[in-house]
Amino acid sequence: MADLRTDTIYSFDETELATYQYGDAGAWICLSSGLGGSSRSWRPFVEHFKPHHRIVNWDYRGLFRSGPSADPADLGVETQARDLVAVMDTMGIESAVHVGWSMGVQVALELYRQAPQRVDGLVLIGGTSGKPFDTIVGGTPWAGLVRPTIDRLQSMEAVLGPLASKVVPVVPQLIQFLKLMGMVNHNADDHVLQDVVEDWVGLDFYCYWETFKALGKHDASSVLSSIEVPTLVIVGDRDLLTPVSVSRAMHEQVKDSELLVIRKGTHYVPIEFPDLINLRIEKFFRQRLGDPS
């Protein structure tokens, strides 16, 4: 994207964070990504909203272009939310609408717990407020396999990490396989998916799995009943990572929230159905936040 502006800021503990900014005017939107989702995963959203909004996204500590955590053991969602505050402070953003996807939902909710005055509204896409490993693929018995699987993969990082780059030449075939298996809807933009996969294979996988494990321990469920800003919850009805029941329960606990369930959508609905989602969010901005754009 030609008007992308990148920068490096320093968080509360001097950890270097890579930031991405789009747009020059309008209300601020802060994007909190899914774990392993690079800034390029937001391309359809950014292209739609940047003409009338200022948008900022950042890389979680230790991932993509951000530097390693000052404390390697401190990769929890609470710390990621403090990083988001640092991004906002550095850019002079008093408050913004926060759009979270997957892990980003927990980051946005944790931000609301820490600093509710910095949140004008919430859009929560394919995420959960509670411990995500407890509800993945509908919960038990599959949920019990998540933690040991992560530990096993992390123990093999020295072997699997270098092999990840070998995937790049066959990414187009991999994407078609994922679509064929129903793990990603056939509507998904192949170019965006390819960018996301190519970014993902370059990660520091030890940090990735450590962040994943920290994510599994986070629970912001107690925040839901206290939310007093307009909130829109979005989920695909074929999302195995965060099932519809999880999003529906969040919707029922957040006062006056709205729920959009997308038919045939998976965990990647912002890439699969960008027009539908962007227009629905635009309507939400207009009706609930008084956004004239």
N, C-alpha and C positions, 0 to 999 in steps of 0.2 A: 504494500500500500504506500503510495508515493508520499503522502503527508504524514507518515509515521515519524514520531520524534522519540528517540531512545535516550536514556540517561541512566546514571548510577547514583543512588542515594545511600545514605548510611542510616541504619536503623538504630534503635535505642541502645543496642550493645555494640555498635560499630560494624555489624554485619553489612556487607555490600549487597544492595538489592537492585536488580535491573528493572527499569520501568519503561512503559510504552504509553505514549499519549497521542490521541487523535482529536481533531476538531479544534476550533478556535473560539467558539461562542456557544452560549446556552448553558443550561444546567449541567452539573457534573454527574457522571455515571462512573462508579467504580466496579470493575469486573474482578471477581475472585474465581480463579480457574479450578477445574478438576485436577486431581493429582495425576501428573503425567501429560496434562493438556497444555501445550505451549500457547503463547499469545496468538499464534496463527489459527488456533481452533475457534477463535471469536470472529474470524473474518466476515461471515455473513451478517452478524450482529453489528459490527463496527461500520461496515459499508452502509447499512441502513440508517444508523443513528448519528453518524459523525457530522452530517451536514447541519444539524441543529443542536448538537450537544458536544460537550467536552468529555472525553472518555479516557480513563486511565486503567491500566492493567499492570501487574508486576509478576516476576518469577518468584516462587517460593524459595526460601533460603536453601542453598546447596543444589538447586536444580536449574537447568538451562543456563542462562547468563548470570544468575546471581551467585555471589560468592558463598563459600562454606560458612556454616553457622559459627559464630564466635565460641559457642559452647556446642560441640558436636552432638551432645546428648539432648539438646534443647530444640526439638523439632515439633513440639506439640501445637495443637490448634490455637491454644492460648497465645503462644509466641507468634504464630502467623498473623493473628488478629492485631497484635501489637505492632507487627511490621506494617500492616495496612494503615494503622494510625500514623506511623512514621512517614509513609508515602503521602498521606493526606496533609500532614503538617508541612512537609518539605515543599509541596506544591501549593500550599496556601488554601487548601480545600476545607472549609469549615464543616460542611455536611454535604451528603450526596445520596443519590439512590444507589443501593448496592444490589448488584446482580450476581448471584452465586450459582455455580454449576457443579454438581457432585460434591467433592470436598469443599468447594467454595461456599456451599450452603452452610456448612458448619462454621466456616470462617466468618461468614456474614452474621450468623446468629451469635457467635462468640463476641464479635465486635459490638453487637447490640447489648450484650451483657456488660461489656467493659465500658462502652461509651455510647449510650443510646442517643445522646444529643448530636452525634455525628451521622445519624441515619435518618434520611427523609422518607425512604420507602424501601421495600424489599421485594426482589423477584428471586424466587428459590426454585431452581431447575434441577430435577433429577437428583435430589439429595435427601438427607435425613437430619433430624435434630439429635438423635440418640446414637448409640454405638453402632456403626454401620455393619460390623461383622455379625451382629446378632440378628439382622434382618435380611441379609443378602440371600438371594434365591429363595425368598419366602421363609427364611429362618432354618431351624433344625430340620434334618441332621446336617445339611450342607454347611450351615454357619460354623459348625464345629471344626470343619476342615480348613477354614481360611487361615487361622493363625499358624498351624503347623506347616501349611503350604508355603506361606511367606517365609518362615524360618528356613525351610529347606531351600527355597530359591535363593535366599540371601547367602546361605552357606556355599552355594555354587556360583556366587557372583564372579569369582576370579576366572571361571570358565565361561559362564554365560555372557558376561559383560562384553568381552572382545568379539563374541560371536554375533552380538546384536547388530553390529554394523554390516554384517554379511546379508542381512535381511533387505537392505535398501534396494538392490537390483530387482528383487521379486515383489516389491511392495504392491504394484498394480495387481498381480496375481493373488496376493494375500488379501487385498481389499475385496476382490471378487469372491474369494472363498468365504470371507466373513459374511458377505451379503447372501451368498447361497445358503449358508448355515442359519441365516436369520438372526445373526448376532448384531448386524447393522442393517437398517432398512435400505432397500434398493434405491430409494430416493436420495441417499446421502451423496454429497458432492465429492467425487473421486479426487479432485485436485486438493480440496481442503484436507481430506483424509490422508492423502499422501504426504502433505506437509506435516501433519500432526505425527504420523508414524516416523517420518525421517527425523523430526526433532526428538522424538521419544527415544530412539535407539542411541542417541548421543548422550543420554543422561548418565549421571553418577548413580549407578544402580544401588550401591550400598546405602547412600543417602535416601534414595527413592524408597527402598524397603523400610528403612528406619522411620521415614515420614509416614509410610503406610501403617506401620504398627502403632505409631503415636495417634494417628487418626482413629484407629479402632478403639482407643480408650476414651475418646472424647464424647461427652454427653452434654448437650445444651437444651435438653427437653424442658427443663425448668424455666427456660427463658420464654417459651412460646406464649404462656398465658399473660405475660407482662408486656407483650408487644403492642404498641399503640400507634404504629405507623401503617399506612396502606401496604398490604402484602398480597402478592400473587404467587401461587404455587403451581408449578408446571411439571408434568411427568408423562412419560410414554407408557401405554398400557402393556408393553412388552419389555419393560425395563426390569432385568433380572437383578441388577445391583441394588436398586432402590425401588421396590415394588410399589404399585399404586396404593396399596393399603397404608404404606408408610406416609406417603404424601397426603392421603386423605385424612389420616390421623393428625398430621401437622395442621392442615387446613381447619379441622374442627377445633383445634386448641387455640388458634390465633383469631382473635376477635375481628369480625368483619373482613376476613381474608377471602380471596377468590381462588378457585381451583380450575385448572385447565388440564384435562386428560386427553392426550393425543393418541388416536387410534393408530395402531401399527408402529408406534414410536418405541425406540429402544433407549438405552442410556445416552444415546448421541442425538437426541431430538433437535438440538440447535443447529446441527449440520444436516439432519434429515428433512426437517420441515421448517426451514428458516423463514420463509414468507409468512406462514401461518403464525409462528411464534412472534416474529417481529411486529406484525400488525396487531396481535393481541396485546403485546407489551405497550405498543404505541397507544392503543385504546386505554389501557390501564393508566398510563402516564397522563393522558388527557382528562379522563373522568375522575381519577382518584387523587392526582397530584396537581391538577390545574395547569398542566404543561401545554401551552398553546401550539407548540411546534408539531 
